[in-house]
Amino acid sequence: MRIISGAAGGIPIACPKSVTRPTSDRVREALFSIVGNLVSGARVLDLYAGSGALGLEALSRGAASVVFVEHQKDACRVIESNIAKTRLEGATVVSATVESWLNRRNSTGTFELILADPPYCKSADDTDFAAELLSSAPLPRLLSPTGLMMMETQSNQALPDAPHFEMLDRRVYGSTAVQFFCCR
């Protein structure tokens, strides 16, 4: 895996050996083509960060800062290593579950871009992290009024109605779907 474009374009990055599913180069390229100039100078939040590929791509393309939230310690170490390797500035890595971080966050700052790549549901017994995120009460307060949230899911996953968000667009790339939301 590598950073696709921008200041760190072409630099290879590592993926954690733990259970993560990195966003493919094709999907990342399409995602950042869609969000375009919104990235430049933006404060970005990368939820379920995994390898940090989405947030690192945003930093490489001119984001002012990125907060990476990931609960797996080994993944946090990989993100920190990838940040050092790319020499990108403005990154903060938070080792916490997304839910706990959202619930304890009490600063008033907002993000112009929120990137969310929750774990996929593989069985009916799995937690539907995408649905939990869409119904989260704290999350919409973190998205700026003109901001955009992107969520990656399986293409066959049905998303529930989101009380706080309006879906603006949905794109499918093979088995991956990318949804774009704004606050209601």
N, C-alpha and C positions, 0 to 999 in steps of 0.2 A: 504494500500500500504506500502511497505517496501523497504529498500535497500537490494539488493540480495546478494552481495558478497563484500569481501574486508574488510577494517578496520572498517566500519560501518555496515557490513552485518547483517541483521536481525532486524535492528532498524526500527520501523514503522515511516512513515512520513505522514504529513497531505497534503490534497489537498484543493485548494481554493474552496469556495462555488460558486464563479462566474463561468461563462461559460468556463470551461476547459475540456479537454479530456485527462486524464493522460495516458501515455504509459503503457500498461499492463506489468506485471512481465514477462510473457512469451516472449514478444517482446523485452524488455530490456535485458533479459538473452541471447536471440539469437543475438541481436545487439552486445553486448559486447563479445560474443564468437567469432564473426566474426572479430571485430577489434583487439581483442587479445592484444598483447604486445604494440601496438601503443599507448595505453592509459598511460602506465607507463612513468612518467616524462613529459607528454605532456601538452601544453597549449591548453585549450579547450574553445570553444565558444558555449554556449547553447542559441539558438535563439527561441523565442516564448516559454520561459522556463516553464510557467505554475506553477507546483508545485516544479520544479527544480529537478525532479526525475532523468532525464538523466544526468545532470551535477553532481549531488550528487553521482550517481553511478560511474561516471568517477573519482571523487575525492576519493571515497572509494577504488577504484581499483588502485590508485597511480598516478593520474594526478597531475602535479605540481600546476596548477591553473585552475579555471573556471570563465569565465565571463558569468553571467546569464542576458539575455536581455528579459524583459517582460514589457508590457505597463500597465497592470491592477495593480493598487496600492494594492488591497487586495492580489493578487497573489504574489507580491513582499514581502509583510509582511509574507506570508506563507513560501516563500523560505527562508527568513531570519530566521524564527523560525525553519525551518527544518535544516538549517546550524548549528544553535546553538544546536539543539537536537543531531545531529550527531557528533558535536565537530570536524568537518572537517575543515582544514585550507586551505587558498588559494582561497577563494571565494569572488567574487565581484558581487553585484546585481545592475543592471542598470534599472531604471524605465523610459522606453522610448519605442516608437514604434521601431520595427526592422528597418524599412525604415529610420526613422530620425536618429537613432544611426549609421547606416551604412553610411549615407550621411555626417554626421558631424565628424566622426572618422578620425583623421589625424595623428595618431601615425603610425610608420612603423613596429610595431610588428606583427607577424603572428601567426596563430594557427595551430597546427598539426592535430587537430580534430575539425570539426564544426558539431554540432548536431542541426538539424532544425526540429521542429514539428509544422508547421504552421496550423492555423485553417482550417478545411475541408470546402470545398464548399458544401453547402446543397441545393442551388438552382442556377439557371442560373444567378441570379442577384447578387450573392455573389462575393466578391473579391477573385480572385484566387491567394492567397498569395504564393503558391508553384511556380507558373509560374513567379510571380514578383521576387521572390528570385533567381530563376534560370537565370533571365535576368538582375539582378542587376549588374551594372558596378563596384561598390566598393567591392562587396563580394569576387571575385576571388583574389583580392590583399591581402586579409586577410588570405587566405589559403596558408600554406607553400608549397614549390614546391613538397615535398614528402607527403603532408598532404592528408586527406580524409574528405569529407563532407558526412554526412548521412542525408537523408530527409525522414520523415515519411509522408505518404499520405494514402488516401483510396485506397484499392486495385483496384477499378474500375476507378480511376482517371487517365486520360491520361495526361502525362506531355509533354509540348512543347519541341522542340529542344532547347538545352541550348547552347547559343553562347560561353560561357566561360568554360563550364564543359563537361566532358565526363563521361557517366554512365558506371561504371565498373561492377555493379551487381545489381540485384533486387530480393528481397525475399518477399513472400507473407505469411502472418500469419492470416488466416481468412479474416476479412474485412480490414486488415491493410497491407500496402506495405511499405517496407523499401528499399530505393535506395541509392547506394553508388556512389559518384562522386569524380573525381580528376580534377584538372585544365587542360585545353587543352594546 
